[in-house]
Amino acid sequence: MTRARDLANIISGGFTEADIPDLSASKITSGAFDASRLTNASSGGHTKTTVGSTGSVSLDLSGNTNYYDAGTLTGNTTLSFTNAPTTKRFIYTFIPSYDSSESSVNDTDTWVADQTLNTSNAQLSGIHFYNNGLGVIGCWYTTDTLIQLDLNAPYDFSSAQPFDANTQVLRLDALNGLSNGVNATSLNISTPRGLVVNPDGTRINLIDSGTDKYWSLSFSTGYDLSTYTGAESSGVSGQETAPTHVVASPDGTKIVFSGSSGDDLNEITTNAFRANSSSFQRSFGHYSQFTSSGLGCLLWGKDGKRLFGWQQTNPSVIVSVNTSQYPYSLQNCSYATSDYKQTSTFGGDANSPRAATWIPNDVMMICSFESFSHGYLIECGTGYRPTLPSSVTGDVGHFSRSYRHFLEFETTNSGTNYQLINHSKVYVG
């Protein structure tokens, strides 16, 4: 995901050539484009016009207008072009949006994959972004560590500093073989799975298949692994001897974990974002839904009214548990058979997802455990995007959520066909 500066200047009505990304001659198939002429009437007379953000929208190509701004779409939009001259180059710009209601976001039938993310994620089995998105804490399963990466752009792995000797690492087991970072090897955490982090980043919690414990690690400075001060734990072997992943309620008091021994889900309560005490509440599930090895990755749905899980022996399958009656709890939950989904339905890599989290605008980030260099996004909730006329040729690509998109067209065949010659996008959050 390429995330550039914001477009406040464009959105508010004025812009310069610098505001339009990637419109150099190298990005355009049929010659350079003088973007300054879009608003400079004295040098050619091109102007901007606002067009509809939903329904059937016709772009009138007559006259000097060649910049059509739909703003943020409020519903699906079908474009058509009228009064096209023999030759003309023009830009259509918009920001996708979606139905953000809980019922829409949690409905797997609305999910659409955004495969523009392809990133090294260090075989993460747990992931948590800083509050501002400019950094990430992750469990590194294969080396039994926590790693900390600073990002140059929000929620964008591709903007991370290179993983090297300066990368902050908290070593949880003596066998990891890494020389840098802080040492917490006395904990003997050998299979860290999932992350639960308090709001200020001073407590990072995880579940461990090696010790069968729920751990809470404390830090004197939030989101800084170098300030590790100690840890506490509660055993979960009474419910599961091979825990595989963990999620928590927003207040950190309700903990749900999966496992490959009991093949089910278990709920405990603890002090907020602590592990110094725990009380078992209930179990749910069976191998007939979760397979004989249970669920390998968990993620609460919107408002805690769904719990999504990836089967461990068949990680291309996502299952859904209905928790709407008691959000963020297994109390009176039920198995939602209609929400069985293959990750291949979304175009995602079915190669053992082991970490999942939410980023802004109800976008789910999935990290693959087996594949060292792959992650992908799922946009949840019915999306609002434009449909282009059949007379348009050229590769449109995916209209990623959270971006302002610029589609540049050129008329061909005396105005009866339209060639898409450039698709640029800028992150607007």
Residue, then its C-alpha position, 0 to 999 in steps of 0.5 A: m500500500t502506497r500512502a502519500r500525503d493527504l489531499a486536503n487541498i484537493i478536497s477543499g477545491g483548489f489544487t496544483e500540479a503537485d497535488i495529482p500523483d503519478l501524472s508524469a510522462s512515464k506514467i501516461t501511455s500517450g504523452a505528457f499531461d499539463a495538469s496546471r491547465l486544469t484550473n488555469a483558464s488563461s492557458g487553455g480553459h480547463t475547469k473543475t466540476t462537481v459530479g454526483s456521488t451515487g446513482s447514475v452519473s453522466l459526465d458531460l465532456s463538452g466544453n473545457t471541463n476535464y476534472y470531475d470530482a465525485g467526492t466521497l461516494t455515498g452509494n454505488t455509482t454508474l458512470s456514463f459519458t456524453n457529448a464527447p469530442t473527437t479527442k479529449r483527456f479528462i480525470y474522474t476522481f472519487i473516494p470509495s465508501y461503504d455501509s459501516s453498520e455492524s450488520s453489514v461489516n460482519d456479513t462475510d458476503t460483503w467482504v472484498a479482498d484488496q491484494t495491493l498489500n504484499t509485505s514481509n511480516a516476519q511470520l507473525s502469529g499476533i499483530h497490534f498497531y500503535n494508536n496512530g498506526l505509525g508502528v507495530i508490535g508483533c509475535w514472531y512465532t519462529t524465533d519466540t520473540l516480540i518485535q517492534l517496527d516503526l512505520n513511515a506511513p500509517y498501517d503500511f508494512s511496506s514503509a517499515q524500517p529494514f529489519d536489522a540489528n537496530t530493530q527492537v526485539l524482546r526475546l522470550d526464549a533462549l533458543n531464538g538465536l537473535s543477538n539484539g533486543v531485551n532478554a526475557t528468556s527466563l519466561n521460557i515462552s516458546t510458542p507465542r500466539g496472538l496479542v492483547v495490548n492495553p490502550d497505552g501500550t504498557r501491557i502486552n499480553l499473549i498466549d503460549s502453547g509451550t507453557d499453556k499460560y496466558w501472559s501479561l508483560s509490562f513496560s515502563t514506556g508504552y510501545d517500547l520493548s526496551t523498557y520491559t519490566g516484568a511479567e505475570s501469568s495464569g495457567v490455562s491447562g485446565q481448559e486447553t493444553a495446546p492454546t493457539h490464539v487469543v482475543a480480548s474484550p476492549d476493556g481487557t477483562k474477557i479473554v477468549f482463546s482457541g486450542s488444538s487439544g480441546d478443539d474448542l473456544n474457552e472464555i476466562t475473565t481477568n483483571a483489566f489487561r492483567a494475567n495475575s488472576s483468572s476465572f474460567q467462564r465457559s467453553f464453546g465449539h466442537y471439532s465438527q466445526f473447528t476441525s480436530s486441531g481447532l482454530g489457529c487465528l481469531l478476530w472479533g467482528k465489529d462491536g464484538k457481535r461476531l467472532f471470526g476464526w480460521q481453521q488450523t488444519n484447513p486455514s482457507v476456511i473462515v468460520s463465524v460465531n454469533t456473539s450478538q447476544y453478549p458481545y465479546s463473550l461466548q455466553n449464549c453464542s451460536y455457530a453461524t453456518s451460513d458464514y462459512k467462507q473460503t479465503s480464496t473467495f476473497g482472493g486471499d492466500a490460503n497459506s495458514p493465516r495466523a494473525a489478523t487485526w483491524i485497521p481504519n475504515d473496517v479493513m481487516m489485515i491478515c498475515s500469513f504464518e507459512s509465507f514469509s512475505h505475504g499479507y492481504l487486506i479484506e474490506c468489510g461492509t457493502g462497498y460503494r464504488p463506481t462502475l465504468p461504461s463498457s466503452v472504457t478499455g484498460d486495467v482499472g485495478h482495485f479501488s482500495r478503501s481509504y484512498r482518493h482515486f484518480l482515473e485519467f481517460e483519453t477519448t479514442n475513435s472520434g469519441t466513441n471509446y475511452q482509454l484508461i491511461n492512468h490510475s493513481k491513488v493517494y491515501v486519505g485515511 
